[in-house]
Amino acid sequence: MDSDASGLREDREIHLAHERPFRLGAVEVRPATREVVGPRGRAVLEPRVMQVLVALARAGGEVVGRDDLISSCWDGRVVGEDAISRVISRLRRLSEGVGRDGWTLETVTKVGYRLAPTGHVPASVPTAAAPPAPSRRFVLVAGGAVAATAAGGGLLWWRSRGTTVSPAARVLYDKGREALGLGLPETTDQALGFLREAVAQAPDFAEAWGALALAYQASLLYTEPSRQAGVTAQAEAAAKRALELDPNEAQASAALALMAPVYRNWTAAERLYDRALRLHAGNPRIEMLYARLLLGVGRIKASVERAQAAVAGDEYSVWHHQILGLALWSAGRVEEADRVVAKALARWPRHYVLWFLQHSLLTFSGRADRAVAMGQDTANWPINIPKADMELHLLVASALASHAVEDIEAAASANMAAARRGAGYAENAIECLSAMGRPDDAFAIARALYFGEGFAMPGQRFSTSRFIVGGRRLTHILFMPATEAMRSDPRFGPLMRDIGIADYWKASGHGPDDSAWTRGA
């Protein structure tokens, strides 16, 4: 690194636009454009990853602690351990590819991280409770054998809660965590495969067991109702093993919290989240759960704060951005919601949860013509969503764009019919019918969804080719901008009473953002 850059204070907040280019070994790092260029090619890094690379390079081969990284790269905000580990994991993978001729990255147990330019061996730094050097052995990595020695150089071993973990198990863990963050059926299956192999290779690897519990929990979203009990048991067993190894393992706690019922159980679930956050302050997954619960009981402003904390703690999760977009939109902060969703879609193009959020945002915020254009761009439709489902959304956008009576009637009829096919379709129908000035129909669907009145609701949420969740009922749609007509209706208060949300407001001492919603409850 050049002399000007290396002279900067290590703990100073890093602004990439002000950082000058520097070299690490044979690799040039350009912070302002977030580029890493070397003999093996070029890579563009995410902003946070580049900030951490700059912070480590500034240290000149010395160890940088997690608190120092938080101060310089996260503006001193409270962030979860997961967020830092995820960035470090990306830098480690980069050092194995484009950055191989530039630097090596070392984890110093219970202290921090150290970066050294290629060819430079930093002075030894003592670590707390350093493990004894294991004898030479062979470790399987992605089906190949790699000789790993701690005493004689080669791959670095990793230490987890007092247990020595092989480089292969660590790689599998990192790959599993990365796949899990994408939130798609196929990537969730990949995460399960990586993490099962990680715990098979390292049975005492607490973090891998915790991540496996999360992966099993996430897979419930795509599991047929008849198989969900078995998958739930697997998630609970993995979480139990993680907590046996480390009673404070955050991922296992988050997995158990995620599996706790929320619908008609809001007060107990909130206590569970409060307890989990006392044990794991700032845990992004728990913050995300909390945000979702608050959305479902009409505490929108508080939900925004929790969602912002989730994204700050882990900005590489699709679900955290989705819940923040929903919360901002519900709070009337449409421009901010637009920015969050657009940025997330740029990072995860064609992801179904983000595509539908952006399309709904446009449809129900006075920009239905833009939603129509978005729906007609079939090349950018989300992957693996049935054409009939896409056309149903486009039908609603077209009706709200044209305001033609026949278009509204066609969209209403299609949604009324779709509501009988699953809870997810019913939730969408409630929003659409309310927005199209059909509150009677919206309340009728709501009574069927939440109480089984009028017709029975199937166990699945959407078509089997999309995704399945048995018995899950969401209430955040009742507090979205599209259902404003329902909230101003005298029937809304009694609906809150019958669902049990009014009981939550009384028991928790926290009412909804708008006290008018409690009338008749």
C-alpha positions in Angstrom: 0.0 0.0 0.0 1.4 3.5 -0.8 2.8 5.6 2.0 0.0 8.1 2.0 -2.7 5.4 2.4 -0.7 3.4 5.0 -0.3 6.5 7.1 -4.0 6.9 7.6 -5.5 6.0 11.1 -6.7 2.4 11.1 -9.9 3.2 13.0 -10.9 6.1 10.7 -14.2 5.7 8.9 -13.6 4.5 5.4 -15.1 6.4 2.5 -14.3 4.5 -0.7 -14.6 7.5 -2.9 -11.7 9.2 -1.0 -9.4 6.2 -1.0 -6.4 6.1 -3.4 -5.5 3.0 -5.3 -2.9 0.7 -3.8 -1.1 -2.5 -4.5 -1.0 -5.8 -2.6 1.6 -8.1 -4.1 0.9 -8.3 -7.8 -2.7 -7.1 -7.4 -4.0 -3.5 -7.7 -6.9 -2.4 -5.5 -9.0 0.5 -6.6 -11.4 1.4 -3.8 -13.2 4.2 -5.6 -14.4 1.9 -8.3 -14.4 -1.2 -6.0 -12.1 -3.0 -8.4 -9.4 -5.6 -7.7 -7.2 -6.2 -10.8 -4.4 -8.7 -11.1 -2.8 -11.3 -13.3 -5.7 -13.6 -12.8 -8.4 -11.1 -13.9 -10.6 -8.4 -12.5 -13.4 -8.4 -9.8 -15.8 -5.8 -8.6 -16.5 -6.0 -4.9 -19.5 -5.1 -2.9 -18.9 -1.8 -1.0 -18.7 -3.4 2.5 -16.2 -6.0 1.2 -14.0 -3.3 -0.3 -14.2 -1.3 3.0 -13.0 -4.3 5.0 -10.2 -5.0 2.5 -9.0 -1.4 2.8 -9.2 -1.5 6.6 -7.1 -4.7 6.7 -4.6 -3.4 4.2 -4.1 -0.2 6.3 -3.0 -2.3 9.2 0.2 -3.3 7.4 0.1 -6.9 8.5 -1.1 -6.3 12.0 -4.2 -8.0 13.4 -7.4 -6.0 13.1 -10.1 -6.7 15.7 -13.8 -7.0 14.9 -14.5 -3.9 16.9 -12.0 -2.0 14.8 -13.7 -3.2 11.6 -17.2 -2.2 12.9 -15.9 1.2 13.7 -14.3 1.8 10.3 -16.6 -0.1 8.0 -20.0 -0.2 9.7 -19.9 3.3 11.2 -19.8 1.9 14.7 -23.3 0.4 14.4 -24.2 -2.7 16.3 -23.9 -5.6 13.8 -24.0 -9.3 14.3 -21.1 -11.6 14.1 -22.6 -13.2 11.0 -22.3 -10.0 9.0 -18.5 -9.7 9.6 -17.9 -13.4 9.0 -19.8 -13.2 5.7 -17.6 -10.4 4.4 -14.4 -12.1 5.6 -15.6 -15.3 3.8 -15.9 -13.3 0.6 -12.4 -11.8 0.9 -11.0 -15.3 1.6 -12.6 -16.7 -1.5 -11.3 -13.7 -3.5 -7.8 -14.4 -2.2 -8.1 -17.9 -3.7 -9.1 -16.4 -7.1 -8.4 -13.0 -8.5 -6.5 -11.9 -5.4 -4.3 -15.0 -5.2 -1.2 -13.1 -6.3 -2.1 -10.2 -4.0 -2.6 -11.3 -0.4 -3.4 -14.0 2.2 -6.0 -13.6 4.9 -5.6 -15.2 8.3 -8.1 -15.5 11.2 -6.4 -15.0 14.5 -8.6 -16.9 17.0 -10.6 -14.7 19.4 -8.6 -11.6 18.3 -9.4 -10.6 14.7 -8.0 -10.9 11.2 -4.7 -10.2 9.5 -3.9 -9.6 5.8 -0.5 -10.0 4.4 0.7 -9.2 0.8 1.8 -12.3 -1.1 5.3 -13.2 -0.2 5.3 -11.5 3.2 5.1 -13.5 6.3 3.9 -11.4 9.3 5.4 -11.7 12.7 3.8 -14.3 15.0 0.9 -13.0 17.0 -0.1 -15.0 20.1 -3.7 -16.1 20.2 -6.0 -16.9 23.1 -6.1 -20.6 23.9 -4.3 -21.5 20.7 -4.9 -25.1 19.7 -2.0 -27.6 19.6 -0.7 -28.1 16.1 -2.3 -31.1 14.6 -0.3 -33.8 12.9 -0.1 -33.9 9.1 -3.3 -35.3 7.7 -5.4 -35.3 4.5 -8.7 -33.4 4.3 -11.4 -33.8 1.6 -12.3 -30.6 -0.2 -15.1 -30.8 -2.8 -14.2 -34.4 -3.5 -10.4 -33.9 -3.8 -7.7 -34.6 -1.2 -5.7 -31.6 0.0 -2.7 -31.9 2.4 -3.2 -29.5 5.3 -0.5 -29.0 8.0 -0.7 -26.5 10.8 2.9 -26.8 11.9 4.6 -27.0 8.5 2.7 -24.3 6.6 -0.1 -24.9 4.1 -3.8 -24.4 4.8 -4.7 -22.7 8.1 -6.9 -24.6 10.5 -9.9 -22.8 12.0 -11.0 -22.8 15.6 -14.7 -22.9 16.6 -15.6 -22.6 20.3 -12.6 -24.5 21.4 -12.8 -27.1 18.6 -10.3 -27.3 15.8 -12.1 -27.3 12.4 -10.5 -28.4 9.2 -10.2 -26.1 6.3 -12.5 -28.3 4.3 -15.3 -28.1 6.9 -14.9 -24.4 7.0 -15.2 -24.1 3.2 -18.3 -26.2 3.3 -19.8 -24.1 6.0 -19.0 -20.8 4.1 -20.6 -22.2 0.9 -23.6 -23.4 2.8 -24.1 -20.0 4.5 -23.8 -18.2 1.1 -26.3 -20.5 -0.6 -28.7 -20.2 2.3 -28.8 -16.4 2.0 -30.2 -16.5 -1.5 -33.6 -17.9 -0.3 -34.4 -20.0 -3.3 -35.5 -23.7 -3.4 -32.5 -24.9 -5.3 -30.0 -22.8 -3.3 -31.6 -24.0 0.0 -31.1 -27.6 -1.1 -27.5 -26.7 -1.9 -27.0 -25.2 1.5 -28.4 -28.4 3.1 -25.9 -30.5 1.2 -22.9 -28.3 2.1 -23.8 -28.1 5.8 -24.6 -31.8 6.2 -21.2 -32.6 4.8 -19.6 -29.9 7.1 -21.0 -31.5 10.3 -20.1 -35.0 9.0 -16.5 -33.9 8.7 -16.5 -31.8 11.9 -19.1 -33.2 14.3 -18.3 -30.7 17.0 -18.6 -27.6 14.7 -21.3 -25.7 16.6 -21.7 -23.0 14.0 -22.2 -25.5 11.2 -24.9 -27.3 13.3 -26.6 -23.9 13.9 -26.5 -23.1 10.2 -27.9 -26.5 9.3 -30.8 -25.9 11.7 -31.5 -22.7 9.8 -31.3 -24.4 6.5 -33.8 -27.1 7.5 -36.1 -24.3 8.8 -35.7 -22.4 5.5 -36.5 -25.5 3.5 -40.0 -25.7 5.2 -41.0 -22.9 2.8 -40.7 -25.4 0.0 -41.7 -28.6 1.7 -45.0 -30.4 1.2 -47.3 -30.2 4.3 -47.1 -34.0 4.7 -43.3 -33.9 5.2 -43.1 -30.8 7.3 -43.2 -32.5 10.7 -40.1 -34.6 9.7 -38.2 -31.6 8.5 -39.1 -29.6 11.6 -37.8 -32.5 13.7 -34.5 -32.4 11.8 -34.2 -28.6 12.3 -34.8 -29.0 16.0 -32.3 -31.8 16.3 -29.6 -29.7 14.6 -30.4 -26.7 16.8 -30.2 -28.9 19.9 -26.8 -30.2 18.9 -25.5 -26.7 18.2 -26.7 -25.5 21.6 -25.2 -28.5 23.3 -21.8 -27.6 21.8 -22.3 -23.9 22.5 -25.3 -22.6 24.5 -24.9 -19.2 22.9 -24.8 -20.3 19.3 -26.9 -17.6 17.6 -28.0 -19.4 14.5 -29.6 -22.3 16.4 -31.5 -19.8 18.6 -32.6 -18.0 15.5 -33.8 -21.2 13.9 -35.9 -22.2 16.9 -37.3 -18.7 17.0 -38.2 -18.9 13.3 -40.1 -22.1 13.9 -42.1 -20.8 16.8 -45.7 -20.1 15.7 -46.6 -16.4 15.2 -50.1 -16.4 13.9 -52.5 -15.9 16.9 -49.4 -16.3 19.1 -48.0 -12.8 18.8 -47.4 -12.0 22.5 -45.5 -15.3 23.2 -43.5 -14.9 20.0 -42.5 -11.4 20.8 -41.3 -12.5 24.3 -39.2 -15.2 22.5 -37.7 -12.6 20.2 -36.9 -10.3 23.1 -35.2 -13.1 25.0 -33.2 -14.1 21.9 -32.0 -10.6 21.3 -30.9 -10.3 24.9 -28.7 -13.3 24.3 -27.7 -12.3 20.8 -27.9 -8.5 20.5 -28.3 -7.4 16.9 -28.7 -10.8 15.5 -30.0 -10.0 12.0 -32.3 -13.0 11.5 -34.1 -12.4 14.8 -34.4 -8.7 13.9 -36.0 -9.7 10.6 -38.4 -12.0 12.5 -39.3 -9.2 14.9 -39.9 -6.8 12.0 -42.2 -9.3 10.3 -44.2 -9.8 13.6 -44.6 -6.1 14.1 -45.8 -5.7 10.5 -48.5 -8.3 11.2 -49.9 -6.4 14.1 -49.9 -2.9 12.7 -46.8 -1.6 14.5 -45.3 -0.3 11.2 -42.8 2.3 12.5 -41.3 -0.1 15.0 -41.1 -2.7 12.2 -39.1 -0.3 10.0 -36.5 0.0 12.8 -36.2 -3.7 13.2 -35.9 -4.3 9.5 -33.2 -1.6 9.2 -31.3 -3.4 11.9 -31.6 -6.7 10.1 -30.1 -5.2 6.9 -27.4 -3.5 8.8 -26.5 -6.8 10.5 -26.5 -8.8 7.3 -26.9 -7.0 4.0 -26.5 -10.2 2.0 -29.8 -11.7 2.7 -32.7 -11.4 0.2 -35.3 -11.7 3.0 -33.9 -8.8 5.0 -34.2 -6.4 2.1 -37.7 -7.7 1.3 -38.9 -7.1 4.8 -37.4 -3.6 4.9 -39.0 -2.8 1.6 -42.4 -4.0 2.9 -42.0 -2.0 6.1 -41.0 1.2 4.4 -43.9 0.9 2.0 -46.4 0.3 4.8 -45.0 3.3 6.6 -45.7 5.5 3.6 -42.1 5.9 2.7 -42.5 4.9 -0.9 -39.4 6.5 -2.4 -37.2 4.8 0.2 -38.9 1.5 -0.4 -38.4 1.9 -4.2 -34.6 2.4 -3.6 -34.3 -0.6 -1.3 -36.1 -2.9 -3.6 -34.4 -1.7 -6.8 -31.0 -2.1 -5.2 -31.8 -5.6 -4.0 -33.1 -6.6 -7.5 -29.9 -5.3 -9.0 -28.0 -7.6 -6.7 -30.4 -10.6 -7.1 -32.0 -10.2 -10.5 -35.3 -12.0 -11.1 -35.6 -13.2 -7.5 -39.3 -14.0 -7.1 -39.8 -12.4 -3.7 -38.2 -9.1 -4.9 -39.9 -9.1 -8.3 -43.3 -9.5 -6.8 -42.6 -6.8 -4.1 -41.5 -4.3 -6.8 -44.5 -5.2 -9.0 -47.0 -4.7 -6.1 -45.3 -1.5 -5.0 -45.9 -0.1 -8.5 -49.4 -1.6 -8.8 -50.7 -0.2 -5.5 -48.9 3.2 -5.3 -50.5 4.9 -8.3 -48.0 3.6 -10.9 -50.0 0.7 -12.3 -49.0 1.6 -15.9 -45.4 0.9 -14.9 -46.4 -2.3 -13.3 -48.1 -3.3 -16.6 -44.8 -2.6 -18.5 -42.8 -4.6 -15.9 -45.2 -7.5 -16.3 -45.0 -7.4 -20.1 -41.2 -7.7 -19.9 -41.3 -11.5 -19.9 -37.5 -11.8 -20.3 -37.1 -10.5 -16.8 -39.9 -12.5 -15.1 -38.8 -14.3 -11.9 -37.5 -17.8 -12.4 -39.7 -20.9 -12.0 -43.0 -19.1 -11.4 -46.0 -20.5 -13.3 -47.2 -18.4 -16.2 -50.7 -18.4 -14.9 -49.5 -16.8 -11.6 -47.7 -14.1 -13.6 -50.7 -13.3 -15.7 -52.9 -13.0 -12.5 -50.6 -10.2 -11.3 -50.6 -8.5 -14.7 -54.4 -8.7 -14.8 -54.7 -6.7 -11.6 -52.1 -4.1 -12.7 -53.9 -3.7 -16.0 -57.3 -3.2 -14.2 -55.9 -0.5 -11.9 -54.2 1.2 -14.9 -57.3 1.3 -17.1 -60.0 1.7 -14.4 -62.3 0.1 -16.9 -65.3 -1.6 -15.3 -64.9 -4.8 -17.4 -61.1 -5.0 -16.5 -61.8 -4.6 -12.8 -64.5 -7.2 -12.9 -62.2 -9.7 -14.7 -59.4 -9.1 -12.3 -61.8 -9.4 -9.3 -63.3 -12.7 -10.6 -59.9 -14.2 -11.3 -58.7 -13.4 -7.8 -61.8 -14.7 -6.1 -61.3 -18.0 -7.9 -57.6 -18.1 -7.1 -58.2 -17.5 -3.4 -59.6 -21.0 -3.1 -56.3 -22.5 -4.3 -54.2 -21.5 -1.3 -53.5 -19.0 1.5 -50.9 -17.1 -0.6 -53.4 -16.5 -3.4 -56.0 -15.5 -0.8 -53.7 -12.9 0.8 -53.0 -11.4 -2.7 -56.8 -11.4 -3.4 -57.5 -9.5 -0.2 -55.1 -6.7 -1.3 -56.3 -6.6 -4.9 -60.1 -6.6 -4.1 -59.6 -3.9 -1.5 -57.6 -1.8 -3.8 -60.1 -2.2 -6.6 -63.0 -0.9 -4.4 -64.4 -4.3 -3.5 -64.2 -4.4 0.3 -67.1 -6.8 0.7 -65.3 -9.4 -1.3 -62.0 -8.6 0.5 -63.6 -9.2 3.9 -65.3 -12.4 2.7 -61.9 -13.8 1.6 -60.4 -12.7 4.9 -63.0 -14.6 6.9 -62.3 -17.7 4.8 -58.5 -17.3 5.2 -58.5 -16.8 8.9 -61.5 -18.7 10.1 -62.5 -21.1 7.3 -65.8 -19.3 6.8 -67.5 -19.6 3.4 -65.0 -22.1 2.0 -62.1 -24.3 3.3 -58.6 -23.1 2.6 -56.1 -25.7 1.2 -52.9 -26.4 3.1 -50.6 -25.0 0.4 -50.0 -21.3 -0.1 -49.4 -21.4 -3.9 -49.2 -23.9 -6.7 -46.9 -26.9 -6.1 -44.6 -25.7 -8.9 -44.0 -22.5 -6.9 -43.7 -23.2 -3.2 -45.7 -24.7 -0.4 -46.3 -23.9 3.3 -48.9 -25.7 5.2 -51.2 -23.9 7.6 -49.3 -20.5 7.4 -51.4 -17.4 7.7 -50.0 -13.9 7.4 -51.6 -10.8 8.6 -49.3 -8.0 7.4 -51.5 -7.6 4.3 -54.2 -6.1 6.5 -51.9 -3.2 7.2 -50.5 -2.6 3.7 -51.4 0.5 1.7 -53.5 -1.6 -0.7 -56.0 -2.5 2.1 -56.6 1.0 3.4 -60.3 0.7 2.4 -60.6 -2.3 4.8 -59.1 -0.4 7.7 -61.5 2.5 7.3 -64.5 0.0 7.3 -66.5 -0.6 10.5 -65.8 -4.3 10.0 -62.1 -4.0 10.5 -62.1 -3.6 14.3 -64.2 -6.8 14.8 -61.8 -8.6 12.4 -58.9 -7.6 14.6 -60.8 -8.9 17.7 -61.7 -12.2 16.1 -58.2 -12.9 14.7 -56.7 -12.1 18.1 -54.6 -9.1 17.2 -56.7 -6.9 19.5 -55.7 -9.2 22.4 -52.0 -8.7 21.5 -52.5 -4.9 21.5 -53.9 -5.1 25.0 -51.5 -7.8 26.4 -48.4 -6.1 25.1 -49.4 -2.6 25.9 -48.4 -1.6 22.4 -51.3 -0.6 20.1 -51.1 -0.1 16.3 -49.7 3.0 14.7 -53.2 4.3 14.1 -55.6 4.1 17.0 -58.6 4.3 14.7 -57.9 0.6 13.7 -59.0 -0.5 17.2 -62.5 0.8 16.9 -65.0 -2.0 17.5 -62.2 -4.4 18.6 
